[in-house]
Amino acid sequence: MGIEMPVPAKPEGVDAEVWEQMLHATPAEARHLIREGKFAAPTSGLCPGYAQANLIILPREQAYDFLLFAQRNPKPCPILEVTEVGERMTHICAKDCDVATDFPGYRIYKDGVMVDEVDDVVDYWRDDLVAFIIGCSFSFESELIEAGIEMRHNTQGRNVSMYLTNLACEPAGSMSGNTVVSMRPIPYDQVVKAVQISGAIPKVHGAPVHIGDPSVIGIKDIAKPDFGDPVDINPGEVPVFWACGVTPQSIVMNSKPPFAITHAPGYMLITDTKNVDLKG
Amino acid sequence: MGIEMPVPAKPEGVDAEVWEQMLHATPAEARHLIREGKFAAPTSGLCPGYAQANLIILPREQAYDFLLFAQRNPKPCPILEVTEVGERMTHICAKDCDVATDFPGYRIYKDGVMVDEVDDVVDYWRDDLVAFIIGCSFSFESELIEAGIEMRHNTQGRNVSMYLTNLACEPAGSMSGNTVVSMRPIPYDQVVKAVQISGAIPKVHGAPVHIGDPSVIGIKDIAKPDFGDPVDINPGEVPVFWACGVTPQSIVMNSKPPFAITHAPGYMLITDTKNVDLKG
């Protein structure tokens, strides 16, 4: 394995034996454990070196607008794969990968309102659905950790903190709304390194969108994230904000398509794609 | 203007006074000369530093498939802008820019067959059309020239040589076909530099797709390009091939959508977007 990585803390509620299996799983093995319903928790820190991914599933009717939205907003919505209409299996980012079962958690939206949270969406599947698999900042965390930068949510066994901002996305057809960001507290003397390392992988959100004062991007209380868990920010650390693949959920809440499925924030797909293959 | 650039040779058939105007025009002024019908020739070498662009216009009915095709094939089809349905004016890559008049030449396709070549498409415009503005390798030529690399087609006053290859694109829905490439002869000792300079701007096709033996990518006779003009390849030079925004024309010919409009190969849109803003 080469470099020794610090082990992330076990998230609350996860069976110790399953956690041990997840820590040593290949991406395919991790997806199978998730598919079998054994793991339903945040995936940060798992399968280091492999890209993790966000999800939004929409009917074909809304798919063009969303694809164009993603093209116009590549920072929050870097697309790794778009499935064929009605097709649950991915072909590009992973093999033997079912978008209806292989995320540890899903949210169902009707007319922009969340109506259900479920472990799989087999019962919600329809022949007209298209899945958009979107890059996730969990992907570059392993490189930040290798560079000696602590991922506080990992060491605290929590989900990353995510916030709705006042940064408007470029609208496309029926799709509009504001950017969601993930936040990591970084010591001042590691901020530049964090920018450069993450900036090298635009397909998983790339460089931060904001560094420092949360109020500048419309975040009122850093201790109260809109998604995920709060994490400690220690003296000498600055909050650094990356565009987040939960942005499509803010778009769904704002644009109110009749039907949408997303992943649960922090509960990501672990793909077969290596981060290194997404560089450049 | 800083660095002195070599002046490209006047293409055949262009009025000397108009050519002089084009050589000193801003992108907006160049578009106006083209819109007024005064310039209908290849645009390579004009407005150095500004991105030039390819065009494909499709009915909304086929737009999702093409947008997905471009997402899956970013090397030949890096999208700079997609216009709103029925809208002729661009909003992102240029201001005061009409996609129906501001390219120096257009081709009309019905069921995959070219049926007309025209200077503007005002009479062909329909309310259901979507224009895809796609990056062009003419954009990075000014940086290659600055680096001391001759653009043979410029110095010969010819259109760049373009070839249909055997490199299959990743299909998407109804869209499939092979990659078209542009070719520039480069002295051996400048090939690496050419790769690095062009590779820094993926939005205008980025690094080459092939260097050397044309037969490896299915080109039978380098002296007979499928689009554009032949150019001289001197001893000590190697043909270098870049993915080309004429690829959508090969897709149209292969996939046979009922209606499509493209630019005439080499007759590009000159945008207001600086190459430097497309980097990274």
Interface residues (C-beta under 8 A of the other chain):
Chain A: R60 A63 Y64 L67 L68 Q71 R72 I79 V82 E84 I92 G173 G199 P202 G280
Chain B: R60 A63 Y64 L67 L68 Q71 R72 I79 V82 E84 I92 G173 G199 P202 G280
